Amino acid sequence: MSKKNIYKILIISSIIGLVYNFLNPNGVPLIREERKLTFVEEENLLPVDSSTFSIDSNSITKTDNDVLNKDEKKIDSTSQKSSNEILTVKENFSKPLAIKIDKAYQLFKQGVKFIDARMPEEFAEGHIKRAINIPFDGDESYRNVLNSFSKEEILVTYCSGTDCDLSILLGDELFEKGFKKVYIFFGGWNDWVERNYPISKGSE
C-alpha cells in the first residue's frame, strides 16, 4: 500500500472519529472548559475566640506576633476542639469555594486541615505546616487517609500557586466524594512562602 493511500485512510479515520465524538452525548471534550472559581467574601467567615485553638510557639513568625499574643499559653491537645466545632461559616457549599491568602491564614490559625495536592517530592521540599499530602496525580493509597475525615469537616486544598490547578481538581474530587465544606486556597504555596508563614519540610 502506497504512502498516499495510508495518509488518506488516516485522514478519513480521523474525520470519522471527530464527527462521532462530536455527535456522541458522552463524547470527550476536545477543549477542557475553564473552571471558574467562586471566591468567598472576607466577611463571610465569622471570627473565632483565639482561646479555642492552640498555638505552637516554635512556629510563630514575626507576622504571627502582630496577630497573636506572645504570652498566650498552649492549650492541651485533649481539650482542643475540632475545626468544624470552632469555626462558624455562613457559606452555602454548592461547590468548593476559593479563598485567598488572608482567609487561608485565618483558617490555618483555627486548626483547619490543609491538603497539599502536589506530588510527594514537592511536598517534601516544603509545605504548609501540618498539611497532609494527597497528590491529585498520586495513586489511590494516598486517598485512604480520607477515611479518617468527617464529611462535615472543613478542608482546604492547595498546590503551587495561581498557575497550578491541582488544588482545584482535588477540591472538586473531595466535594464529589461527599465532603461538604471544601475551600480551595488559590494562591497556594507561593503566596504562603511570600508571607513567611509557618512551613515544614520532609514527608511529615
C-alpha positions as CSV (number, residue, x, y, z in Angstrom):
1,M,0.0,0.0,0.0
2,S,1.4,3.4,-1.0
3,K,2.0,6.2,1.5
4,K,-0.6,8.3,-0.3
5,N,-3.3,5.7,0.4
6,I,-2.1,5.4,4.1
7,Y,-2.5,9.1,4.5
8,K,-5.9,9.1,3.0
9,I,-7.0,6.3,5.4
10,L,-5.6,8.2,8.4
11,I,-7.3,11.4,7.4
12,I,-10.7,9.8,6.8
13,S,-10.4,7.8,10.1
14,S,-9.6,11.0,12.0
15,I,-12.6,12.9,10.4
16,I,-15.0,10.0,11.2
17,G,-13.7,9.8,14.8
18,L,-14.1,13.6,15.3
19,V,-17.6,13.6,13.9
20,Y,-18.6,10.6,16.0
21,N,-17.1,12.2,19.2
22,F,-19.0,15.5,18.4
23,L,-22.3,13.8,17.9
24,N,-21.9,11.4,20.9
25,P,-23.5,12.9,24.1
26,N,-20.8,11.1,26.1
27,G,-18.0,12.2,23.8
28,V,-14.7,13.5,25.2
29,P,-14.5,17.4,25.0
30,L,-11.6,18.4,22.8
31,I,-11.0,21.6,24.8
32,R,-11.4,21.4,28.6
33,E,-13.7,24.1,29.9
34,E,-12.1,26.6,32.2
35,R,-13.2,26.0,35.8
36,K,-14.5,29.3,37.1
37,L,-13.8,29.8,40.8
38,T,-16.2,31.4,43.2
39,F,-14.3,33.3,45.9
40,V,-15.5,33.7,49.5
41,E,-16.3,37.2,50.7
42,E,-13.9,38.1,53.5
43,E,-16.7,39.0,55.9
44,N,-18.5,35.7,55.5
45,L,-16.2,33.9,57.9
46,L,-17.1,34.7,61.4
47,P,-14.3,35.5,63.9
48,V,-13.5,32.9,66.5
49,D,-12.2,33.3,70.0
50,S,-8.4,32.7,69.9
51,S,-8.7,30.6,73.0
52,T,-10.3,27.8,71.1
53,F,-7.2,26.9,69.2
54,S,-3.6,26.0,70.3
55,I,-0.5,28.0,69.4
56,D,2.8,26.2,68.5
57,S,5.4,28.6,69.9
58,N,8.0,27.1,67.6
59,S,6.1,28.0,64.5
60,I,5.2,31.6,65.4
61,T,6.7,34.1,62.9
62,K,7.2,37.8,63.1
63,T,3.9,38.2,61.2
64,D,2.2,35.9,63.7
65,N,3.3,38.2,66.6
66,D,1.4,41.1,65.1
67,V,-1.7,39.0,65.4
68,L,-1.2,36.7,68.4
69,N,-0.4,37.5,72.0
70,K,3.1,36.3,72.8
71,D,2.1,35.2,76.3
72,E,-0.8,33.0,75.2
73,K,-0.3,29.5,76.6
74,K,-0.6,26.4,74.6
75,I,-3.9,24.5,75.2
76,D,-3.8,20.8,76.0
77,S,-4.4,18.8,72.8
78,T,-7.0,16.7,74.5
79,S,-9.2,19.7,75.1
80,Q,-8.7,21.2,71.7
81,K,-11.9,21.3,69.7
82,S,-12.0,20.1,66.1
83,S,-12.1,22.7,63.3
84,N,-15.8,22.1,62.4
85,E,-16.7,22.8,66.1
86,I,-14.6,26.0,66.5
87,L,-15.3,27.5,63.1
88,T,-18.6,29.0,62.0
89,V,-19.1,29.6,58.3
90,K,-22.0,31.2,56.5
91,E,-21.2,29.9,53.1
92,N,-23.6,27.6,51.2
93,F,-21.3,25.0,49.7
94,S,-22.9,24.1,46.4
95,K,-19.3,23.5,45.2
96,P,-15.8,24.1,46.6
97,L,-15.2,27.8,47.3
98,A,-11.9,29.7,46.6
99,I,-10.1,31.7,49.2
100,K,-7.0,34.0,49.1
101,I,-4.0,34.2,51.5
102,D,-5.6,36.2,54.3
103,K,-8.6,33.8,54.6
104,A,-6.2,30.8,54.3
105,Y,-4.1,32.0,57.2
106,Q,-7.1,32.7,59.3
107,L,-8.3,29.1,58.7
108,F,-4.8,27.8,59.4
109,K,-4.7,29.5,62.8
110,Q,-8.1,28.0,63.6
111,G,-6.8,24.4,63.1
112,V,-8.4,23.6,59.8
113,K,-6.9,20.8,57.8
114,F,-4.8,21.8,54.8
115,I,-4.3,19.3,52.0
116,D,-1.4,19.6,49.6
117,A,-2.3,18.4,46.1
118,R,1.3,18.4,44.8
119,M,3.5,15.4,44.3
120,P,5.3,13.9,47.3
121,E,8.7,15.2,46.1
122,E,7.4,18.8,46.1
123,F,5.7,18.3,49.4
124,A,8.9,17.0,51.0
125,E,10.8,20.1,49.7
126,G,8.4,22.3,51.7
127,H,4.7,22.6,52.6
128,I,2.3,24.5,54.9
129,K,2.9,23.4,58.4
130,R,0.6,20.5,59.5
131,A,-0.6,20.0,55.9
132,I,-1.4,16.5,54.6
133,N,-0.2,15.3,51.3
134,I,-2.8,13.9,49.0
135,P,-1.4,14.3,45.5
136,F,-4.1,14.6,42.9
137,D,-1.9,12.7,40.4
138,G,-0.9,10.2,43.0
139,D,-2.1,6.6,43.5
140,E,-5.2,5.7,45.4
141,S,-3.3,4.8,48.5
142,Y,-2.9,8.4,49.3
143,R,-6.6,8.9,49.4
144,N,-7.0,6.2,52.2
145,V,-6.4,9.0,54.7
146,L,-9.7,10.5,53.8
147,N,-11.5,7.6,55.6
148,S,-10.5,9.2,58.9
149,F,-12.0,12.6,58.0
150,S,-15.5,13.6,58.8
151,K,-17.6,14.6,55.8
152,E,-18.7,17.7,57.8
153,E,-15.1,18.7,58.4
154,I,-13.7,21.9,56.8
155,L,-10.9,21.1,54.3
156,V,-8.5,23.5,52.4
157,T,-6.7,22.2,49.3
158,Y,-3.7,24.0,47.8
159,C,-0.9,23.5,45.3
160,S,2.0,25.6,44.0
161,G,0.1,28.8,43.1
162,T,-2.2,30.5,40.7
163,D,-0.8,28.7,37.7
164,C,-1.5,25.3,39.3
165,D,-4.9,23.7,39.0
166,L,-4.2,20.5,41.1
167,S,-5.9,22.1,44.2
168,I,-9.0,22.8,42.1
169,L,-9.2,19.3,40.7
170,L,-8.6,17.8,44.1
171,G,-11.1,20.1,45.7
172,D,-13.8,19.1,43.2
173,E,-12.9,15.4,43.8
174,L,-13.3,15.8,47.5
175,F,-16.7,17.5,47.1
176,E,-17.8,14.7,44.8
177,K,-16.8,12.2,47.5
178,G,-19.2,13.9,49.9
179,F,-17.1,16.4,51.8
180,K,-19.4,19.3,52.2
181,K,-17.1,22.1,53.2
182,V,-14.1,22.4,50.9
183,Y,-12.1,25.5,50.3
184,I,-9.5,26.0,47.5
185,F,-6.5,28.2,48.5
186,F,-5.9,29.8,45.2
187,G,-2.6,31.5,45.9
188,G,-1.2,28.3,47.3
189,W,2.4,27.6,48.4
190,N,3.9,30.6,46.6
191,D,1.7,33.1,48.4
192,W,2.3,31.3,51.7
193,V,6.1,31.4,51.4
194,E,5.9,35.0,50.3
195,R,4.2,35.9,53.6
196,N,6.8,33.9,55.6
197,Y,4.0,31.9,57.3
198,P,4.8,28.6,59.1
199,I,6.1,25.7,56.9
200,S,7.6,22.3,57.4
201,K,9.9,20.1,55.3
202,G,10.1,16.4,54.8
203,S,7.3,13.8,54.5
204,E,5.6,14.9,57.7
